[in-house]
Structures are given as C-alpha cells and as structure tokens.
Amino acid sequence: MRSKVWVLGLVLVVSVSAPISNAGDDPEPGIWDEVQRLYQSAKETGERVPKNIYEWIRRDIENLGDWQYRVVELETGDAKSVEGQLNELGQERWECIWVQTFGKKTRFFLKRPVRSYLTTLPLSQLLKLIPAGDGD
C-alpha cells in the first residue's frame, strides 16, 4: 500500500512539473482510446471539464489522493432515521470519520476521495500518459 501511495505521489509531482501536450508521441492507441472514453464519460455525467483533453488529464491526475470533506448535523432521536441518512451518504461514497454529540444533535464528519477517472487505468498505463521530458 505504501508503495502505491509513493508511486501516486511521484505521478502527481511529475504531472505538475511536466506539461502534458499533444506534441510528440501519444500514448499507445489502446490507452488513448480508454482515456478518451473516460473523458467523454466525465462530460456526460455533467461535470465541468476543460475543452482540452490534455488539461483534463492533468487535472484528473492532480485529484489522485485528494479528499473532500463534509459535516452533517442530524437529530439523534430516531436511530433508524439516522442510519437511513448515513446509508444515503454512504451510497454517495461518504465515509464517517468522526462523530461529535451536543444536546439532541450529532455532528458527523465525513470524507471521500475526490473523483479521478484515470484511477481505473492500471498504473503502468497511467505512467505512459506522462511525457518523458527533453532529456535535460
């Protein structure tokens, strides 16, 4: 697990420092087809995506390892109601990481990974999207 985090960190550093462009060698056709399919999928879900697919790739790679947080305050009187609301949040991929009770209310602190479409690609293919550089 630590090696995966380290490699994803490396991907992030390289992606921020090395521009992705359509000049030069493109990734293998099978990889590129899959990236284009993922890009279209992001558009179809209604997400705001850049018109330039290379900018979208850069932003998507930057999302790797990032988290979103949410705080929800619920009445704690009816356990079934709270359970139902938490299950709904769980279906949206929210995970409860902390609970704080005060009076009749309870605050739930939630987190979920920021969506990254490119995480569906094998890491070996993801690395091929990053340019090799000028050799300087």
N, C-alpha and C positions, 0 to 999 in steps of 0.2 A: 504494500500500500504506500509506504514512504517513497519508494522508487517512482511510483506513478505520479505522486504529488510533485516530486522533484522534476520529472520529465515535463509535466504540465507547466510547472514554473518556468522551465527552460523555454518551452514553446511560447509562453507569454512574453518573456524577455526578448526573444528573437523576433517575435511578431511585432512588437512595439518598435524595436530598433531597426528592423529591416523592412523596407516598404514592399508590399505585395503589388506587383504590377502585371499587366498582361504582356509586357515586352519579354522577349526571350522564350525560354522553354516553359510550356504549360505542363501541369501535372499530367500523369497518364490519362488517356481518354476515359477509362472506366471510373477513375477517381473524379475526374472533372464532370462527367455525367451525373454522378451522385451528388456532387457539390451543387450543381445547377438544379437538381431535383429538390434538394434541401432548401435552396434559395427560393424557389417557387413555392414550396410548402410554407415558408415563413411569410411570404407575401399573401398567400391565400388565407392564412389564419387571421389576417387583419393587422399584423404587426407593422409598425413603421420601419421599413427597411430602406437603406440607401439605394439609389438607382444603379450605382456602380457595384457590381458583384464583388469586386476585389475589396472595396471598402466594407461591404457586408462581412466578408471573410475575416478581415482584420478585427472588426467589432465583435464578431461571434467568438473568435479566439480569445479576445480580451475578457469575455464573460466567463471563461473557464475558471472554476474555483471561486467565483464571486457568490455572495449571498444576498438575498433580500430579507428584510425583517418586517414583522407586523406585530402590533399589540392590539389585542381584542379584549374588551371588558364585557363580561357576561354576568347575569344574575345567577347565583348559585343555589337557588331554592329547589329546582327540579333537576335531579341528576340526569334523567333521560333526555331532557331538553338540552342540557349542556353537552351530553355525549353526542347527540344528534348534530349540534352545531360544530363540534370538534371533528366529527366524521366528515361533514361537508368540507371543512377547511382541509382535512387530510386528503380528500379527493382532488383538491387543488394543489396538492403536494406540500402543504404547510405542515411543519413538524413543531410540536410544542417543546420548547427548551427550558422554560421557567414558568412557575405559577406563583402569583402573589395575591393573597386574600386580604381584603379590608372591608369590614362590615358585611353587607349582603352581596357585595360584588367581588368578583375574582378577575384578575388581570392575567391573561395568557400571553406569553411572549413566544412568538413563532418565527421560524426561519425556513427558507427553502433555497435551493440553488437557483441562481439566475439561469434562465433558459439559454442553452447553447445547442444549436442544431448539429454542429460539427462533432459533438461528442459521440454521435452514432457511428462515426468513421473509426476504423482501427487506428491506433496511434501511429503505426508505421505509415499509413496513408496520410494522416493529418500532417506529419512532418514533411511530406513531399510537397505540401502547399506552400511551404516557407522557402523563399529563394535562397540559393547557396551564397549569394553575395558576389562581390567583384574580385575576391581573392586578395584584397589588400592586407 
